[in-house]
Amino acid sequence: MVKEVNHHLTDFKDQLAVYFKFFKDHPDLIKLFLNAGLEGELLNQQTKFLKELINYSHPNLKLPPYAISYQSGGIYMLLVWWVGHDYQKPINELLSYIENHIVINS
């Protein structure tokens, strides 16, 4: 059972750090999803989460749904790559890449 933790982070990068750390702290969970062939469902749930996260951290940003899906796909594939490489890269390096290549500004 995974315990729900409430974070009061307003910075998008800090929120993503918590997200990535969750999967690093629970490696069996994401591997279970991936091994069960649930990549699509995991991506769909992450996209819903990302939409809420962007709306919370950037309330004035009005990204169209296709832009959120595009951003989510990049973050998701980076997460899957990271899991597949046994979390060898530090979270901060991944977040720096996301910050430089995924545009979340108005």
Buried (B, 14 or more C-beta within 10 A) or exposed (E): EEEEEEEEBEEBBEBBBEBBEEBBEEEEEBEEBBEEEBEEEBBBBBBEBBBEBBBEBBEEEEBEEEBBBBBBBEBBEBBBEBBEEEBEEEBEEBBEEBEEEBEBEE
